[in-house]
Amino acid sequence: MQDYITNGLTLKEIEQSLFRHMQKQYGHLLQQVLEEIDRTLAEQRDKKRYALKDKRTIRLQTLFGEVEVKRNYYFDREKKVYTSLLDVFLQFDGAHGVSPLLEETAIHLAVTGSSYRQAAQSLEKLVGYACMSHETIRQSIIEAEVEGHRAMEKKGRVFFIEADGLYVKRQRSRIKGKEEKIITIHQGWEKNGKRVSLVNRRYMVHQTNEPIWEAVENFLMKEYSYDPFEDWVVINGDGAPWITACREYFGDRGYFQLDRFHVAREIRQLFRGHARYRVIRKKLASWDEEGVLRELTSAIGTLEHEEKEKQLEALVRRIEEIPGCLRDYRVWLKEKGIDTTNMRAMGSAEATMHVFAKRSKNGRSWRDAGIEAMLRAIVAIKDTLLIRTRDGVMYGVEEREETKRETIVKKALKRVQTQMTEVVRDNIPYLRQSSGTPIYEALQALKGF
């Protein structure tokens, strides 16, 4: 019995063998389903329009492994082009050679991971073979289309906006880098146990030629049904000119706050170890803007370094130029008749930047097309938006009703489902061996354990 335990198969080996076997068998079933659908489409096609030319074999990389599918190839007499009705019907590009699900999985790994190479390696470990290179994954992200519209259910009349810039290095360009403007929008906070989450949170990356705040307002109206005459906007950000321009754009309907994280960090850098540090921190924590200004102004000339003195003077000017930027926005909302219960201090901009910076910085440099596509993909995954990978080209094929589409697919599945039992039956080779083999003896000896 000891020999069977020490020299026998491990659970890992059995699991790997079973998984690979299932991949192979279900890959075979996928092939049969696709070819059955293709046969049905051939029977139901408009034969006057689509002339059958030949059958062409495509090798499709899938989560089940490489699958070879023989599909019909037609000449569209009306459009004077060649096409595959199977590709059009199932909305994929057979010539691309990668299944949509595998491509979407690769995109998700590339966005949530650290690099394209790591995504390719993770995918290889998952499916058991090198199905996509890192360059193929990169091209998939660049060519993918993100469905940016997802209507949100408007909750209340107040919109919170966190704005910040992400500096990203450029490659093969005359400029060393460029700031990407990233916006987080939500409608408040809600508690989930001990955790707090943002209500109706959405991300927006500014990638159009329209002015930034005009683009933000258009986004609000499209996604949230924002009413510029009835709703209120609270904006949080650092003192960058493009961010503070929101004050002029939204006027009396908006309120701007300097991001308290940035202000607190700057004060700490200037006053750590200083006699006034503790008092300034208390003033800032109590939303006492006048007190903070008074302490900062009186501290000018008491710092040891000239650079720190210049930085302190710039901080004082920034606060003075934006009256109310360190006050509690909830006081302003109460004056407008808004219930501020459950509203919290703003400051999620830095956490948002961490999400985007984790994938786009860390010594990396990008081409414009690459970073724009990556940022769109990050937003799509964070906001659960639809990512469209490469589809079959629609050469004017008539639209089919969804019920008809489902009927064709269901019939194809029904015709091959009789083989399902045979696929899942006896799929562990070791259990099919004769009674005299070591594995059989080991299983017999384990009876009663």
N, C-alpha and C positions, 0 to 999 in steps of 0.2 A: 504494500500500500504506500509506503514511504517513497518508493521509486516513482510511483505514478504521480505523487504530489510534487516532488522536486523536479522531475523530468517532463512533466506533462505540459499542456498548453496553458498559458495564463489567460485571465479574463480579457486583458488588453488584446492579445492575439486573436481570441475568438471574436471579440467585438469588431476588430479591424477586418477580419475575414468576412464576417456577416455584412458589414457595411459595404465593402467593395462588391460583394456578391449581389446585394440589393441594388447597388448602383447599376451594375451590368444588366440585371434583369429589367429594372424599370426603364433603363435607357432603351432596351429593346421594345418595351411596351410603348414608349413615347414615339419611337420610329413607326410602329404599327398604327398608332392613333393619327399621326400626321399623314401617313400615306393613305389611310382610309378617308380622311377629310378631303385629301386631294382628289381621290377617286370620285367622291360625291360631287365635288365642284366641277369635275370634268363632265359628269353626266348632266348636271343642271345648267351648264353655261350656255350662253347665247352662241351657238355654233356658227351663225352667220358672221358674227363679229370676231370671235376668238378661234383662230385656226391653230390646231395642235401641231407643233413642230417636232418635238422630241421629248424624251425624259432626261432630266439632268440630275446628277447626284451632288448633293451638298453635304459637307462635313460640318456638323454643327457642334460647337463646344457648349456643353450644358453642365448642370450640377450633377448629372448622372454619368458624365464622361462624354467622350466624343460619340456622336450619333450620326450615322449615314442615312440620309433620306433621299429617295428617288421621287422627284416631283415633276409634274408636267410643266412644259414651257410652251407659251403661246405667242402668236403674233396677233396683235390688236389691229384689225383692219381699219378701224375707225380712227385711231390715234397714230397709226403707223409706227408702233413701238412694240418691242418684245417684253413680255411680262410673265410672272408666275402668279396665278390666282390664289395659290396657297399662301404666299407671302402677303398679298394684299388682304386676304380674308382674316388672317391671324395677326396682321399688323406687325410684321417683323421683316428684317432684311436678310434673306437667306444668303445673299452673296457676302454679307458681312462675316458670317461664320460663327457668330456668338449669339446664344439665346438671350432674349431680353432679361430674363430673371438672373442669369449669370452676370450680365453686364451691370444690372442694378446692384447686385451684391458687391461687385468689384468697386463700383462708385461709392457705395456706403463705406466699405473698408478703407478706401483712399481718403475719404473726407474725415472719418472718425479716427483714423490711424495717424502715423507720423510722416509717411511718405508713400509715393507710388510704388516703390520697390517693396516696402513692407506689405502693402496691399496685395501685390502679386505673390509674395511668399505665403501670406496667410491664405490666399485663395488656393494656392497649390497644396497646402497642407490640408485644407478642407475637402477638396474634391479628389485629391490623390495624384494629380498630374499637373504639369505646367500648362494651364489652359489659356492664360492671358499674360502678356508681358507688361512691364510697368509702363512702357510707351503706349501700348494699346489702351491701357486704363486711362492714361493721361488724355489721349485723343477722345476717348468716350466721354470724359467729363467736359471737354471743350465743345464737343458736338451735341451734348445733351441739351434739351430744352426744358426749362423750369416753368411750370404753370403757376405764375405768380399770384393769381387771383384766388382768394378763399374768403368768402364773405363771413364776417364775424357778427355775432349777435351783440348789438350795442347794449352796454350795461352802464347806465348813468350818463351824465353830461360832462364828465371830466376825463381828459386824456393826459396821461403822463408820458413824457418823451425824454429819453436819455440819449444824449448825443456825444459822440467822441470820434476822434480820428485815429486811424491805424496806419502808421508809416511802414510801407513795404518797399524793399529794395527792388530795383529793376535791373535786368540783364540786357545786354546788347542795345543800350539806349543812351542817348545823350544826357539824360537825367539819371542821377544815382538812385533816386527813389521818388515815391509819390504817396501822398496821404489819401487813404480811402475813407470816405465819410460813412459812418455806420450809425444807424438809428435803432433804438429799441422803443417800442410803443406798448403801453399796457393801460388798463383801466382800474388799477388798484391792487390790493393784496387780499389774500384769503388764507386762513390757517388750515393745514391738513395735518392734524395731530400736532407734533412739535415743530413741523416745518411750515414755512410760509412760501406761497407761490404767487406769481403775478397773474392777474386776471386778464384774459384776452391778449396775451403777449404775442407780439409779432416783431420780426426783424426786418430792416430795410437797408439795403446798400445803395447809395446814390451812384448810378451808372448812366444817367441821361444828361443831356445838355441843358435842361431847364434848371433854373436856380434851385438850390437845395431846399429852401423852405416852401417854395411853390410845389416842388416834387413831394415833400412830406404831406402838405395839405391835400394834394390830389390823391395820395395814397390813403389818407384818412377818409376822404369822401368815398373812395371806391370800395375800401375794405370794411369800413366801420359805419358807413352812412353818416359821417360827421357833418354837422350843420355849423358853418362858420359864424352864424348869427345867434346861435343858441348855446353852443357848447364852449367849454373852457379848456385851455391848454396850459399845462405846467411843464416847463422845459428845464432840464438839469444838464449842466456841462461845464467844461473848463472855460477859460476866457478867450478862446480862439475867436478871431473876428467872424468867421463863417458861422459860428454857433451863436454868438451874441447878436447877430443880425436878425435872429428870431424875434427880438423885442420890437423892432420896427415892423416886421412883417405881420405879426399877430396883433400888435397894438394892445388895446384894452382887454382883448379876449385872452391874452397870454400872460404868463408870469415866469420870469427867468430866475433860476438860482445857480450860483456858482457851486460846482460839485464839491461837497464837503470833504470827500476823500482827498482830492487834490489840494484843497486849502490846508487841511490838517497836516498833510505830508510836507507841504512847503513850510509851514510854521515849525514843524518838528526839525526840518533840516536847518532852519535859521536859528532857532532858539533852544535847541537841546543843550541842557546845562546852564542856560541863562536864568537869571533871577526872576524874570517876568514870564517864563514859559508856562508855569502852572496856572497863573491868572489868565493868560490868553486862552489857554485850553478851556477853562471854565466858561469864559465869555462866549467862546464859539459853541460849546455844548448847549448853552442856554439860549441860543439864537439871538444873542445881544450884539447886533451889528455895530451899533454906535460904540459899545464898550470895546469890541475887538479893534475898531479903527483907532480909538483913543489910546489903547495900549500899544498898538503897532506904531503909531505916530510918535508917541513919547519915547519909544525904544530906538528911534533913528539916531545914530551916532554912538550907540552903546555896543554895537557888534565889533568884533575884533578884525574882521576882514573886509576889505573894500568891496569885493565881489558880493558878499552877503549884504552889505549896505545898499548896493544898487538893486539887488533882488528884492530887498525889503521895500524900497521906495516904489519899485514897479508893482508890488503886491498892493500897497496902499492906494496907488493910482487906479489900479484895476477895480478895487472895491468901491472907491469913490465915484468912478465913472458909471457904475451900475447900481444905483440906489435900490436897496431891498434885496440884494443878491444873497445876503447871509441871514435874512429873516425867515421865519417859518411860513411857508406857502399856505399852510392851513388857516392862518389868520386871514389872509387875502380871500380864500375860498369862503370862509364863514361870513365875511362881509358881503359876498355875492349870494348868500342864502343857501350855500351848499353844506350838506351834512358831512363832516370830516371824520366821523366815527370809523375806526379801523384803518384810516390812512396813516402811513408811516413816513419816516424820513426817506428821501430819495437817495440813490447812490448805487444803482446796479450797473452803471456804465463801465466801471473797471472790470467787473465780472464778465460783462459782455465782451470787452476787448480781450480778455484772457481766452475766451472760447475761440475767437477768430485768430488771435496771435499764435496760439498753440500750433496751428496748422500752417500759418503763412510766414512766420518769422523764424527764429532760431537759426540765423545764419543763411537762410534761403534767399535767393533772388529769383524774380519772375519776369516772364514776358507779360505784356498787357492782357492778351487773350487768356493766358493761363490763370492769372490771379483773378480776373473778372469771373471766369467760369468756376473757379474754386469757391469764391465767395458766394456766388449764386447757389452752388451745391450745398454749402454749409447752411445757408438760410433755408433751403428747401428741406433739408433733413431736420433742422431745429423746429421749423414751422409745419412739418408734415405736409409739404406741398408735393404735387405730382411732378416726377422727373420723367420726361419722355426721352427714351433712347432712340437709336436709329430704327425707324419703321420701314416697312415695305413701301415703295413708291406707289402712290395712288394714280394710276394712269386712267382716270375717268371711269373706273369701274362703278357701276350703279350701286347706290347705297342699299344695303340689305337691312331688313327689320331685325331688331335684336332677338325677337322670338325665333326667327328663321335661323339666325346665327347659332343660337343656343340649341335648336333642334338638330342641326347638322353635327355639332360637337357631341351632343348627347348620344346620337345614333352611333357615331364612331366609337365612343367609349363603351357603349353597350356591346358592340360587335367584338371588342377585344377583351371585355371583362370576364368572359368565360375562361380566359387564360390566366386570370389573376390568381386563382387557387393554385394552379401549377407553378406559378412564379414564387409564391410565398411558401409552398410546401417543400420540404426537404432542402431548405436553403442553407443548412449547416452541414457541409460535407463530412465532418468528423462523426456525425451521428448516424451516417448511412453505412458505416463500415461494419464488417462482419463481427461476430461475437468473439472471435479469437484475438482481436486487436487490442493494444494497450489502452486506448481511450475507452473501449467498451468495458474492459475489465476495471478501469478506474471508476467509471460511473456506477458499475455494479457494486464495487467495494464501498462507495459512498452512501449506499442505501442505509437509511436509519440515522444518518448524521443530522 
